[in-house]
């Protein structure tokens, strides 16, 4: 039995528990997979600065696909190795059309090592005290001088699925729209930028195909990854659309669902037991990237 050569895993709601940490069992399972020759690649909506803190606390190393595919990040050297930002004029146009459709919507700009919010954007992300800045007005978001790795749109009145339907109607095709389960939070990237597309690029660089990959996720921004990978596992706690589309299922993130699969695949008694490759009908888009050398959860704050 040929084992997967690459493990691609989401963080929030997948590898990490509700408290934002991986269990000791999960860390052991990751080491077991790596010792068996598999590369571990984190594929997350989270920005690099969050990965730095996670690496410090867990010893996690290797490559990470961050910001829903907009950035590739080396955890050891703490450097961005590839970037595909959202063009500033496009970000402004999407924001204008969204606000015309939904006046109460608020925006933030993710820049990788920092995030900027307009004053009405009251959602804050765990562990982001040092990286967050509030600009005087919405216009200030477009004047930071930083690349837009991701445009954030937030409403305290609408669910993420409703926001997704709204922006797809208001600004079809202008950007890539998705969400990772954050309350009332939509995430907007450059057209065609997805976790799956960037993961496919990394695999191509390593002479790997989708059949070499086992992947784990729980939210709509993970769907393309799970469909593309040879074996895509939805967590038991996953969004209904993810559960319906994934080829495989595992236990919830609180029950160490990722570890349960990795132990069966790479553990001494597993030897690949239960690993089946899903036929790949179409490959994920491999997008050009500019070479430079989470799911996000949050809580509203008071103004």
N, C-alpha and C positions, 0 to 999 in steps of 0.2 A: 504494500500500500504506500503510495507516494504522499507524503505529508505536505500541507500548505507551506510554502516558503516565505510567506508574508502574512502577518496578522495585522489587520487594520481595525482599529477600535475608536469609537466615539468616547467621550468622557462623561459628561453629565447625563445621568439616567442610564448609563451603560457600564462603564468601567468603575465609576465612582458611586459611592453610596449617597444618601440624602445629605450627609454632613460634609460632602465634598472630598472625601478621602477614599482611597482604595483599601480594601481589607488586606490583612496579612496573607490570607489564602490567595487573593487575586495577585498580589505581588509575587508570591511563590510560583503561581501558575505562569506568569509572564517570564520569570527566570527559567522555568522548565522549558518553555517554548523556545526561548533564545538559546539555551544550551543545546537544544535539539537542532539548531541551525536556522530557525525562523527569525526574520527581522520583524520588530515591533514598530508599527507606524501609528501614531496618534492622529486621528482625523476629526477635527473639532471646529465648532463655531467660535471657540474662545480665541483671544488674541495671544501673541507670544508672551506678554508680560505675565499672564496667568500661568503659562507653562513653566516659566522660570521658577515660580514659587512651588509648583507641584514637583518639579525635578529636584529642588532643594530638599523637600520633605520626604521624597520617596526614592531618590536615586535613579529615577527614570532617565534614560538616555536615548539617543538616536534621532530620528527625523519626525517632525510633526507637520501635518497639513493644518494650517490655522485659518481662522476667519472665513470658514466655509469654502476654502480652496483658494482664497486670494493670496495667501502667503505660504511659502515652504520655509520651515525653521529648523535649524540645527540646534538641538537641545544642549549639546556639549559645549559648542563654541558660542552659543547665544547669538547667532547671526541669521539674518534672513537671506536665504539662498535663491529665492525666486519670488517675484511679486507680480500681481496683475490687479492694479487698482481700478476703481470706478472713476471715469473721467469727471472732473468737476462740473462742467456744463451739464452733463447728463444727470448728476446727482441733484443739481439745482432744479432741473426740469422735472424730474420725478417728484421731488418734494413739492414743487408748485402745483403739479397736477393732483397729487395726493391731498394736499391741503384744500384745494378747490372742491374736492369730493367729500372730504371729511375735515371740517374746519378745526376740530379739537385735537387733531393729530399733532404730535411733537416729534422733533428730530434730534438725533445725535450723529456724530461722525467718529467712526473708529479709525485710528491711525496706526494701530499695531502696538506702539509703546505708550500710547495715550489715547484717551477718548474725550471728546468735547460734546457738551450738551447745551441746547438752548434753555433758557430759564424755566420753561414750562415742562421740560422733560424731567419728571420727578422719579423715574425708575433708576435705581442704583444697583450695581452688580457686586456680588460677594467678593471681598478681598480687593476692591478697586479704589480704595481711599486715596492712594497716592497718584494713581494714573488718571483720575477724572478731573476735568476742568469745566466750569460753566462760563459760557461766553455771554456778552451783554444781550445779544439778540440773535435771531435766526441768521441774519446776514453775517454775523460773526463766524458761523460755521464754515462759510466759504472763504474766509480770510485768514485761516490759521497757517497757511503755507505748507500744510502737511498733505500727503497723498491720502485719498479716501479709500481705505481698504474695504470699508463696509459702511453703508448708510443705515442708520437705525431709525425706525419709526415706531412710536409708542402711543397707545391710547389706554386710559384707565376705564373706558366704557365699552370696548369691543374685544372680542376674543381674537386670537391670532389668525384663525381660519377665516374669520370675517374680514380682517384687514387684508389678508392675501387675496381674497376674491375682489375686494374693492380696488386694490392697486392694479390687479391684472385687467380690470375693466377700465381704469382711469389712464393707465400708461402701459398698454400692452407692448411687449417686445423691447422696451427701452433698457431694461436691466434684468438681472436674475433675482427673482423674488422667492423667499422661503421663510420658514421659521423653525425654531428648535424648542418650541414648547413654552417659551417665556410668556408670562401673562401680558397679553395685549401688545406683544413685541413682534415686529416684522424686521427681517434682515435683508438688505438689498446690496447686491454685488454687481460687478461689471457683467455685461451680457455673456452668457455661456460659462461663467465661472461657477463651478460646483465642487464639492468635495470629491465626487467621482472623477471628474475630468482631471483634477490635479493628481489624484491617486494613480490614475491610469498613466499619466506622464511619468511619475516616479517609477512605476513598474516597467514601463518601456525602457527607461534609462538603465534598469537592472536586468534587462532581457527576460522579464517576467510577463506572463499573461494573466488574464482574469482567473484562469483555472488554478493559478498558483496562490490565490488569495482566499483567506477566510476573514469575514468582516462581521462587525457587531454594531448595532445602532438601535435607536428608539424613537427618533422623531422624523418629520417629513424631510428635513435637510439630509438625512441619512439614506433616504429611499434609493437614490440613484446608485449609491455605493453598494447597498445590499443586493440590488438587482444585477449589478455589474460583476460582483465577485463570484468566484466559483462556488462558494458557499456563503450565503448571507444570513446571519442570525438576527432575528428581532428579539428584543428583550420582552419578557412577559408583561412588563409595565409600559410597553411601547404604545404610541399613538395608534388608533384603530386602522388608519390607512397603511401604516407600516406593518402591522400584524397581518393585514390582509394580503400584502404584496410580497412579503419575505418568503424565501424558499425554506427556511428553517426557523425554529423558535428555541429559546432557552429560558432559564429561570430569570427572575427579575434582578435588577441591580442590587437590591438589598439581600438577595439570596446567592450572590456571587455567580450570576449566570455566565459571565465570560469565563471565569475560572473553571466552571463545571465542564465547559466544552474543551478548553485547552488541556485540562487534565485527561480527558478522554482521548484527545488527539495525540498529545505528546508525552503523557505520563508513562511510566514503565509497564503498566498493565493495559494501556490504551493501544499503542502502536497503530494509530490511525483509525481505530474503531469508530464507525459511524460517519466517517468523512465521505461525502458524496459530492461530486462536482455538478453544479447546475449548468446545463447547456447555455452557452452565451449566444444570444441571437444577434445583438448589436453591441458593439464596444462603446464604452463611455467616451465622450468627446475628449480628445487630447488637444489641449489648447496651448498656443504659444505663450511663453512667460518671459518676463523681463528678468534676466539673470543679474544679480547684484553681488555676486562673489561668494460651544458649547452651546457647546450649547449654552446658551447663556440663560441663567436665571437671575431674578432680581427682585428687589422690594422697593415700593414707592417711598419717597421721603417727603417730608412736609416742606412747603415752600418757605 
